[in-house]
Amino acid sequence: MEFHDPEEIARYEDAGAWGDETLLERFANTAERYPDRTAVVDPPNTPALVDREPERLTYTEFADAVDAVATSLCERGIGKDDFVVAQLPNTWELAMLYLAVARAGAVLSPMPIQWRRHELEHVVDVTEAVAYVGPRDFDGFDHVEMATAFADESATLDDVISFADVREFTTADADTAALDDVEVGANEVFNLQWTSGTTADPKACPMTHNNWQSNPTPLLCDMNEGDVVLCAAPLVNMTALGVNYVPWLLTRGTLVLHHPIDLGLMVEQMQDEGVTFTILVPTMLNQLLKHPDVDEFDLSDVETITTGSAAPSEWAMQEFNERWGIEIINIWGQNEGTSAISGPKTTPLERRATDFPRFAEDVDWGINDPRIDTVDIRIVDPESGDDVTEPGEVGEVAFKGPGLMAGYYNQPDLTADAFDEDGYFYTGDLFQIEADDYMSFFDRKKDVIIRGGFTISAKEVENIVIEHPKVADAAVVGEPHEDLGERVAVFAVPQPGENLQLEDITGYMGDDVAVYKRPERLEVVEEIPRNPVGKVVKTDLRDRVQRSGSDG
């Protein structure tokens, strides 16, 4: 199943960004070279997730499971270009299923385990999936029952496979000769991931082997062969796949799985497993540093922690470096395959919290690697369509590069809306031009606050609020206002035992922050609503402020 046009394939192949090796071949080569190296480690709390003890598999054991499950899938009639939908927690079976489904010639399309029938119907409608994999009991919900009921009505979905079935498949005899006859090319789709996007329904992002092979994370994050990679994000989207799973395959390392987010347990895993690389959102960085036992944490094996989804505080970045010598690297990216990585190869620490290198044809960062040299990022005025180039100007990022998908799968209208005729993907993210060929995230195109004619970045205010010692988590939205249009409203989760007031936040900002950016409303909440992949559900927050009007 190929989607990139021949000219694009030839261009990236000629540049050296794409080649002939598939992720399957990369994995098989690793298993041959390092058969006894630990490939994957289950979360310590696995019994609470799937009712079995935690397991750890060597590359030989993991490869045997891949082939056994792939054989079982083929025997059930699942084959070339079929879609398989999966909902599983972060245990080794999900990590294995990506490779097993691909080995059978099919494409895995995982969904967040929190999704239900409404989302499943949409996913199957778009993909025409023939099979589903899920647990019979996860957090009190029977995913198999849900999928079976839908399969009875679906025109395509006719095979519902339980987690227990997958476990049984791993013990089957593998027909490696038959599997070797399944042709899988580097420009074929490896997986289909779903955006949490701004549209009513999720968008389908097909990622090829070559899209993943050109992943710049190992290069720009100074990863090493054999790295121990902690995966705390759900193994279904770009955060986990692009920053953990694929780099694990490319560096021939060890994948340490975590689920759900539990800071104390995560620190234990980092210490016990010798984790060298991971990604944590800025809130978790702050929580770790503010933990009462932080002085007892031994994170000496950790070399790099990447972060994203919001700007990290400069304080946190410096504190990690001073305490443990850990590099904090800031990553911007999307499920469509866009990325910009602000790390030691391009960005001094004092700029890394906010500034990203603008990788582009007209900018030389001295890296000399086709994974970078073939990327072209433009910043475009949303109204005129012209490139903006002067420091301080704000525009939408238009992205082209070897990691970018060819288009949304089976959603041509969405593709037409997002891509221009030259193949640039319009990300919906606004960035500001900075000096020295850097750019800084300004806000989502649809997520800025306009107060009395001033455009305010909600993320900027959030980053300031989250630094307050009384604040554990926060989100900022615009509150409708009769005279100003909008004003800044903050939803905040206080640290345990703290009595948080609006004056605490505005006083903390002091004169260092423009007066129009200061919050004028504070809602103290027990938690910030997030979707299954960790993004703040700002529509819920906006609905709350709109229902209550503009009262303080």
C-alpha positions as CSV (number, residue, x, y, z in Angstrom):
1,M,0.0,0.0,0.0
2,E,1.9,3.0,-1.3
3,F,0.6,6.6,-1.3
4,H,3.6,8.9,-2.0
5,D,3.8,9.7,-5.7
6,P,6.8,8.4,-7.7
7,E,8.4,11.8,-8.1
8,E,8.4,12.4,-4.4
9,I,9.8,8.9,-3.8
10,A,12.5,9.5,-6.3
11,R,13.4,12.9,-4.8
12,Y,13.9,11.6,-1.3
13,E,15.7,8.5,-2.5
14,D,18.1,10.5,-4.6
15,A,18.8,12.8,-1.6
16,G,19.5,9.7,0.6
17,A,16.6,10.4,3.0
18,W,14.7,7.3,1.9
19,G,16.1,3.8,1.1
20,D,15.0,0.2,0.7
21,E,15.2,-1.0,4.3
22,T,11.8,-1.6,6.1
23,L,11.4,-1.4,9.8
24,L,10.8,-5.2,9.7
25,E,14.2,-5.7,8.1
26,R,15.8,-3.4,10.7
27,F,14.2,-5.3,13.5
28,A,15.2,-8.7,12.1
29,N,18.8,-7.5,11.7
30,T,18.9,-6.4,15.3
31,A,17.5,-9.7,16.5
32,E,20.2,-11.5,14.5
33,R,23.0,-9.3,15.8
34,Y,21.8,-9.0,19.4
35,P,19.7,-12.1,20.2
36,D,20.1,-11.9,23.9
37,R,19.7,-8.2,24.3
38,T,16.5,-7.2,26.2
39,A,14.1,-6.0,23.6
40,V,11.1,-5.0,25.7
41,V,10.1,-4.7,29.4
42,D,6.5,-4.7,30.7
43,P,5.2,-2.1,33.3
44,P,5.6,-3.3,36.9
45,N,1.8,-2.9,37.3
46,T,1.0,-5.2,34.4
47,P,-1.3,-7.4,36.6
48,A,-3.6,-4.5,37.0
49,L,-3.7,-3.9,33.2
50,V,-4.0,-7.4,31.7
51,D,-4.1,-9.8,34.6
52,R,-0.7,-11.4,34.2
53,E,2.7,-10.9,35.7
54,P,5.2,-8.5,34.1
55,E,7.4,-10.0,31.4
56,R,10.7,-9.0,29.8
57,L,11.7,-10.5,26.4
58,T,15.0,-10.7,24.6
59,Y,15.2,-9.9,20.9
60,T,15.0,-13.6,20.1
61,E,11.9,-14.1,22.2
62,F,10.3,-11.0,20.8
63,A,11.1,-11.9,17.2
64,D,9.7,-15.4,17.8
65,A,6.4,-13.9,19.1
66,V,6.3,-11.5,16.1
67,D,6.5,-14.4,13.6
68,A,4.1,-16.7,15.6
69,V,1.4,-14.0,15.7
70,A,2.0,-13.0,12.1
71,T,1.5,-16.6,11.1
72,S,-1.7,-16.9,13.1
73,L,-3.1,-13.7,11.5
74,C,-2.3,-15.0,8.0
75,E,-4.1,-18.3,8.9
76,R,-7.2,-16.2,9.8
77,G,-7.2,-14.7,6.4
78,I,-5.6,-11.4,7.3
79,G,-3.1,-10.3,4.7
80,K,-1.8,-7.8,2.2
81,D,-3.1,-4.2,2.7
82,D,-5.8,-5.3,5.3
83,F,-6.3,-3.0,8.2
84,V,-6.3,-4.3,11.8
85,V,-7.7,-2.0,14.5
86,A,-6.3,-2.5,18.0
87,Q,-7.0,-1.2,21.5
88,L,-4.5,-2.4,24.1
89,P,-2.6,-0.9,27.0
90,N,1.2,-0.4,27.0
91,T,2.3,-4.0,27.4
92,W,4.7,-5.8,25.1
93,E,1.9,-7.4,23.1
94,L,1.0,-4.0,21.6
95,A,4.6,-3.3,20.8
96,M,4.8,-6.7,19.1
97,L,1.6,-6.3,17.2
98,Y,2.9,-3.4,15.1
99,L,5.6,-5.7,13.7
100,A,3.4,-8.9,13.5
101,V,0.6,-7.2,11.5
102,A,3.2,-5.6,9.2
103,R,4.9,-9.0,8.8
104,A,1.6,-10.4,7.6
105,G,1.4,-7.7,5.0
106,A,-1.4,-5.8,6.8
107,V,-1.5,-2.4,8.5
108,L,-2.1,-1.8,12.2
109,S,-4.3,1.1,13.2
110,P,-4.3,1.4,17.0
111,M,-6.9,3.5,18.8
112,P,-6.6,5.0,22.3
113,I,-8.0,2.4,24.7
114,Q,-10.5,5.0,26.1
115,W,-12.3,5.2,22.7
116,R,-15.6,3.5,22.4
117,R,-18.1,2.4,19.7
118,H,-18.6,5.8,18.3
119,E,-14.9,6.2,17.5
120,L,-14.6,2.5,16.4
121,E,-17.3,3.0,13.9
122,H,-15.5,6.0,12.4
123,V,-12.2,4.2,12.3
124,V,-13.7,1.1,10.6
125,D,-15.7,3.3,8.2
126,V,-12.5,5.1,7.1
127,T,-10.2,2.1,6.9
128,E,-12.6,-0.7,6.1
129,A,-10.8,-2.7,8.7
130,V,-11.3,-6.5,8.7
131,A,-10.1,-7.3,12.2
132,Y,-10.1,-5.9,15.7
133,V,-7.8,-6.7,18.7
134,G,-8.7,-5.7,22.3
135,P,-9.1,-6.9,25.9
136,R,-12.2,-8.5,27.4
137,D,-11.7,-6.5,30.6
138,F,-9.9,-3.3,30.9
139,D,-10.8,-0.9,33.7
140,G,-14.2,-2.5,33.9
141,F,-15.0,-2.3,30.2
142,D,-15.3,-5.2,27.7
143,H,-13.7,-4.0,24.4
144,V,-14.3,-7.4,22.8
145,E,-18.0,-7.3,23.5
146,M,-18.2,-3.8,22.0
147,A,-16.3,-4.8,18.9
148,T,-18.3,-8.0,18.5
149,A,-21.6,-6.1,18.6
150,F,-20.4,-3.7,16.0
151,A,-18.9,-6.5,13.8
152,D,-22.4,-8.0,13.6
153,E,-23.5,-4.8,11.8
154,S,-20.3,-3.9,9.9
155,A,-19.8,-4.7,6.2
156,T,-16.1,-5.2,6.7
157,L,-15.2,-6.0,10.3
158,D,-15.6,-9.7,10.8
159,D,-12.8,-10.9,13.0
160,V,-12.7,-9.9,16.7
161,I,-9.5,-11.1,18.4
162,S,-9.1,-10.9,22.2
163,F,-6.0,-10.2,24.1
164,A,-6.1,-13.8,25.3
165,D,-6.2,-14.9,21.7
166,V,-3.1,-12.9,21.0
167,R,-1.3,-14.5,23.9
168,E,-2.3,-17.9,22.5
169,F,-1.0,-16.9,19.1
170,T,2.4,-16.2,20.5
171,T,2.8,-19.9,21.3
172,A,1.9,-21.1,17.8
173,D,4.4,-22.5,15.3
174,A,5.7,-19.8,13.0
175,D,5.7,-20.4,9.2
176,T,8.7,-18.1,8.5
177,A,8.9,-19.3,4.9
178,A,5.4,-18.2,4.1
179,L,6.0,-14.9,5.9
180,D,9.2,-14.3,4.0
181,D,7.1,-14.6,0.8
182,V,5.0,-11.6,1.9
183,E,6.4,-8.6,0.0
184,V,6.6,-5.4,2.1
185,G,8.3,-2.4,0.6
186,A,9.9,0.6,2.4
187,N,7.4,3.0,0.7
188,E,4.4,1.0,2.0
189,V,2.3,2.0,5.0
190,F,3.6,0.6,8.3
191,N,0.8,2.0,10.5
192,L,-2.2,4.3,10.5
193,Q,-2.4,6.7,13.4
194,W,-5.2,9.1,14.4
195,T,-5.1,12.8,15.2
196,S,-6.9,14.2,18.1
197,G,-7.3,17.2,15.7
198,T,-9.7,20.1,15.5
199,T,-12.2,18.4,13.2
200,A,-15.3,16.7,14.4
201,D,-13.9,13.2,13.7
202,P,-10.3,11.9,14.0
203,K,-8.1,12.1,10.9
204,A,-6.2,9.1,9.6
205,C,-2.5,9.5,9.2
206,P,-0.7,6.8,7.2
207,M,3.0,6.5,8.0
208,T,5.3,4.5,5.7
209,H,8.5,2.6,6.7
210,N,10.5,5.4,5.0
211,N,8.6,8.1,6.8
212,W,9.7,6.4,10.0
213,Q,13.3,5.6,8.7
214,S,13.8,9.3,8.2
215,N,12.8,10.1,11.8
216,P,15.3,12.7,13.0
217,T,14.9,12.0,16.7
218,P,18.0,9.7,17.1
219,L,20.1,12.1,15.2
220,L,19.1,15.4,16.8
221,C,18.7,13.9,20.3
222,D,22.2,12.3,20.3
223,M,20.8,8.8,20.9
224,N,23.1,5.9,20.9
225,E,22.8,2.3,19.8
226,G,21.4,0.2,22.6
227,D,19.6,3.1,24.4
228,V,17.1,2.1,27.0
229,V,13.9,4.0,26.1
230,L,11.1,4.6,28.5
231,C,7.7,4.9,26.8
232,A,5.1,6.5,29.1
233,A,2.8,7.9,26.5
234,P,0.0,5.6,25.0
235,L,1.6,3.6,22.2
236,V,-0.9,4.8,19.6
237,N,0.3,8.2,18.4
238,M,3.2,10.3,17.4
239,T,4.4,11.0,20.9
240,A,5.0,7.4,21.7
241,L,5.7,6.1,18.2
242,G,7.8,9.0,16.9
243,V,9.9,9.7,20.0
244,N,10.0,6.2,21.7
245,Y,9.0,3.2,19.5
246,V,10.6,4.0,16.2
247,P,13.8,5.4,17.8
248,W,13.9,2.1,19.8
249,L,13.8,0.2,16.6
250,L,16.4,2.5,14.9
251,T,18.8,2.4,17.8
252,R,18.4,-1.4,18.5
253,G,17.7,-0.6,22.1
254,T,15.4,-1.7,24.9
255,L,11.8,-0.5,25.2
256,V,10.6,0.0,28.8
257,L,6.8,0.4,28.9
258,H,4.8,2.4,31.4
259,H,1.0,2.7,31.8
260,P,-0.9,4.6,33.1
261,I,1.1,7.7,34.2
262,D,2.3,7.2,37.7
263,L,5.2,9.5,38.6
264,G,6.5,7.5,41.5
265,L,6.4,4.2,39.5
266,M,8.0,5.9,36.6
267,V,11.0,7.1,38.6
268,E,11.4,3.6,39.9
269,Q,11.5,2.3,36.4
270,M,14.0,4.9,35.3
271,Q,16.3,3.9,38.2
272,D,15.8,0.1,38.0
273,E,16.0,-0.3,34.3
274,G,18.8,2.2,33.6
275,V,16.6,4.3,31.3
276,T,18.7,6.6,29.1
277,F,16.0,8.3,27.0
278,T,12.4,9.3,27.3
279,I,9.8,12.0,26.7
280,L,7.8,13.7,29.5
281,V,5.4,16.6,29.1
282,P,6.4,19.8,30.8
283,T,3.9,19.3,33.6
284,M,5.6,16.0,34.5
285,L,9.0,17.7,34.4
286,N,7.8,20.2,37.0
287,Q,6.1,17.6,39.1
288,L,9.2,15.5,39.2
289,L,11.3,18.4,40.3
290,K,8.8,19.5,42.9
291,H,8.4,16.0,44.3
292,P,9.2,15.9,48.0
293,D,11.7,13.0,47.5
294,V,13.5,14.6,44.5
295,D,16.8,14.7,46.4
296,E,16.7,11.0,46.7
297,F,16.1,10.3,43.0
298,D,19.1,8.7,41.2
299,L,18.7,9.5,37.5
300,S,22.3,9.2,36.7
301,D,21.7,6.8,33.8
302,V,19.3,9.2,32.0
303,E,21.1,11.2,29.3
304,T,18.2,12.9,27.6
305,I,14.6,13.7,28.3
306,T,12.6,15.2,25.5
307,T,9.5,17.2,26.1
308,G,6.6,18.7,24.1
309,S,2.9,19.6,23.8
310,A,3.8,22.9,25.6
311,A,6.9,24.9,26.2
312,P,9.0,23.7,29.2
313,S,10.1,26.2,31.8
314,E,13.7,27.4,31.5
315,W,14.0,26.7,35.2
316,A,13.1,23.0,34.8
317,M,15.6,22.6,31.9
318,Q,18.4,24.1,33.9
319,E,17.4,22.2,37.1
320,F,17.6,18.8,35.3
321,N,21.0,19.7,33.9
322,E,22.4,20.9,37.2
323,R,21.0,18.0,39.2
324,W,21.7,15.1,37.0
325,G,23.4,16.3,33.8
326,I,20.3,15.6,31.8
327,E,19.7,17.3,28.5
328,I,16.1,18.5,28.0
329,I,15.2,18.7,24.4
330,N,12.1,20.4,23.2
331,I,10.1,18.8,20.4
332,W,7.3,20.1,18.3
333,G,5.5,17.6,16.1
334,Q,2.2,16.2,14.9
335,N,0.7,12.8,13.9
336,E,1.0,13.8,10.2
337,G,4.8,13.5,10.5
338,T,5.9,17.1,11.0
339,S,8.7,17.9,13.5
340,A,11.1,20.4,14.7
341,I,13.6,19.5,17.4
342,S,15.4,22.0,19.6
343,G,18.4,20.3,21.1
344,P,22.1,20.7,21.6
345,K,23.0,20.3,17.9
346,T,21.1,23.5,17.1
347,T,19.9,25.5,20.1
348,P,21.7,26.8,23.3
349,L,19.9,25.8,26.5
350,E,18.8,29.4,27.2
351,R,16.8,29.5,24.0
352,R,15.6,25.9,24.0
353,A,12.4,26.4,26.0
354,T,10.8,28.6,23.4
355,D,12.9,28.5,20.1
356,F,13.1,25.9,17.5
357,P,15.4,25.7,14.5
358,R,13.6,26.5,11.3
359,F,14.9,23.7,9.1
360,A,14.6,25.0,5.5
361,E,16.2,24.9,2.1
362,D,17.6,28.4,2.6
363,V,19.1,27.7,6.1
364,D,22.2,25.7,6.8
365,W,22.4,24.3,10.4
366,G,25.7,22.5,9.6
367,I,24.2,19.0,10.3
368,N,24.7,17.7,6.7
369,D,22.2,14.8,6.9
370,P,19.4,14.2,4.4
371,R,16.8,13.7,7.2
372,I,17.4,17.4,7.9
373,D,18.5,18.8,4.6
374,T,15.4,17.7,2.8
375,V,13.0,19.4,5.3
376,D,11.6,22.8,4.3
377,I,9.6,24.8,6.8
378,R,7.9,28.0,5.7
379,I,6.0,30.4,7.9
380,V,3.0,31.8,6.0
381,D,0.7,34.7,6.7
382,P,-2.8,33.1,7.1
383,E,-4.5,35.9,5.3
384,S,-2.2,36.7,2.3
385,G,-0.5,33.4,1.9
386,D,2.8,35.2,1.7
387,D,5.9,34.0,3.6
388,V,6.7,36.0,6.7
389,T,10.4,36.6,7.3
390,E,10.9,39.4,9.8
391,P,11.5,38.7,13.5
392,G,8.3,39.2,15.5
393,E,6.0,38.3,12.6
394,V,3.6,35.4,13.1
395,G,2.4,32.9,10.6
396,E,1.2,29.4,10.1
397,V,3.9,26.7,9.6
398,A,3.8,25.0,6.2
399,F,5.9,21.8,6.3
400,K,7.5,19.6,3.7
401,G,9.9,16.7,4.5
402,P,10.6,13.0,4.3
403,G,8.7,12.2,7.5
404,L,5.5,13.8,6.3
405,M,2.6,11.6,5.3
406,A,1.3,11.7,1.8
407,G,-2.2,12.7,2.9
408,Y,-5.0,11.6,5.1
409,Y,-6.1,8.1,4.3
410,N,-9.5,7.9,2.5
411,Q,-10.3,11.5,3.5
412,P,-9.6,13.4,0.3
413,D,-11.5,16.6,1.4
414,L,-9.3,16.8,4.5
415,T,-6.2,16.3,2.5
416,A,-7.2,19.0,0.0
417,D,-7.8,21.4,2.8
418,A,-4.4,20.7,4.5
419,F,-2.0,20.5,1.5
420,D,-1.1,23.0,-1.2
421,E,-0.3,22.2,-4.8
422,D,3.5,22.1,-4.0
423,G,3.0,19.4,-1.3
424,Y,3.3,21.7,1.8
425,F,1.2,20.6,4.7
426,Y,-0.4,23.5,6.6
427,T,-0.2,22.5,10.2
428,G,-2.6,24.8,11.9
429,D,0.1,25.9,14.2
430,L,1.2,29.5,14.4
431,F,4.9,30.3,14.9
432,Q,6.7,33.6,15.4
433,I,9.8,34.4,13.5
434,E,12.8,34.8,15.8
435,A,16.4,36.0,15.1
436,D,19.1,33.7,13.8
437,D,16.7,31.5,11.8
438,Y,14.8,30.3,14.8
439,M,11.0,30.2,15.3
440,S,8.9,30.0,18.4
441,F,5.6,28.4,18.9
442,F,2.9,31.1,19.2
443,D,-0.3,29.1,19.4
444,R,-2.7,26.9,17.6
445,K,-4.2,28.8,14.7
446,K,-7.7,28.4,16.3
447,D,-6.5,28.8,19.9
448,V,-5.3,32.3,20.4
449,I,-7.0,34.8,22.7
450,I,-7.7,38.3,21.2
451,R,-8.2,40.8,24.0
452,G,-9.0,44.4,23.0
453,G,-7.1,44.0,19.7
454,F,-4.1,42.2,21.4
455,T,-3.3,38.7,20.3
456,I,-2.3,36.5,23.3
457,S,-0.7,33.1,23.2
458,A,-2.6,30.9,25.6
459,K,0.4,28.6,25.8
460,E,2.6,31.5,26.9
461,V,0.3,32.3,29.8
462,E,0.0,28.6,30.7
463,N,3.8,28.3,30.9
464,I,4.0,31.2,33.3
465,V,1.1,29.9,35.5
466,I,2.5,26.4,35.7
467,E,5.7,27.7,37.1
468,H,3.9,29.1,40.2
469,P,4.9,26.9,43.2
470,K,1.2,26.6,44.2
471,V,0.1,25.3,40.8
472,A,0.3,21.6,39.8
473,D,-1.4,21.9,36.4
474,A,-3.1,24.6,34.4
475,A,-4.8,25.5,31.1
476,V,-5.7,28.9,29.6
477,V,-8.6,29.8,27.4
478,G,-10.3,33.0,26.2
479,E,-13.4,34.0,28.0
480,P,-16.0,36.0,26.0
481,H,-16.2,39.7,27.1
482,E,-18.7,42.3,25.9
483,D,-16.1,45.1,25.6
484,L,-12.8,43.4,25.0
485,G,-13.9,40.5,22.9
486,E,-12.1,38.0,25.1
487,R,-10.1,38.0,28.3
488,V,-7.8,35.5,29.8
489,A,-9.3,32.7,31.9
490,V,-7.2,30.2,33.8
491,F,-8.2,26.7,35.0
492,A,-5.7,25.5,37.6
493,V,-5.1,22.5,39.8
494,P,-3.4,23.6,43.0
495,Q,-0.6,21.7,44.7
496,P,-1.9,19.5,47.5
497,G,-2.9,21.6,50.5
498,E,-2.6,24.9,48.7
499,N,-5.3,27.6,48.6
500,L,-4.8,29.2,45.2
501,Q,-6.3,32.6,44.4
502,L,-6.3,34.7,41.3
503,E,-4.1,37.3,43.1
504,D,-1.5,34.6,43.6
505,I,-1.1,34.3,39.8
506,T,-1.3,37.9,38.8
507,G,1.1,38.9,41.6
508,Y,3.5,36.2,40.5
509,M,3.5,37.7,37.0
510,G,4.2,41.1,38.4
511,D,5.5,43.7,36.0
512,D,7.3,41.1,33.9
513,V,4.2,40.2,31.9
514,A,2.2,42.6,29.8
515,V,-0.9,43.7,31.7
516,Y,-3.2,42.5,28.9
517,K,-1.9,38.9,29.3
518,R,-2.7,38.7,33.0
519,P,-5.6,36.3,33.8
520,E,-8.8,38.0,34.9
521,R,-10.6,34.8,35.9
522,L,-9.5,31.7,37.8
523,E,-11.3,28.5,38.1
524,V,-9.8,26.1,40.6
525,V,-10.4,22.5,39.4
526,E,-9.4,19.0,40.5
527,E,-8.0,18.1,37.1
528,I,-7.5,19.6,33.7
529,P,-9.5,17.6,31.1
530,R,-7.3,15.8,28.6
531,N,-8.0,13.4,25.8
532,P,-6.5,9.9,25.7
533,V,-3.2,11.1,24.3
534,G,-2.7,13.8,26.9
535,K,-3.8,17.0,25.0
536,V,-5.9,19.5,26.9
537,V,-9.6,19.4,25.8
538,K,-10.0,23.1,25.5
539,T,-13.5,22.9,24.0
540,D,-14.7,21.6,27.4
541,L,-13.1,24.6,29.1
542,R,-14.4,27.1,26.6
543,D,-17.9,25.6,27.0
544,R,-17.6,26.1,30.8
545,V,-16.7,29.8,30.6
546,Q,-19.3,30.5,27.9
547,R,-22.1,28.9,30.0
548,S,-21.2,31.0,32.9
549,G,-20.9,34.2,30.9
550,S,-18.3,36.8,31.5
551,D,-18.7,37.0,35.3
552,G,-15.4,36.9,37.2
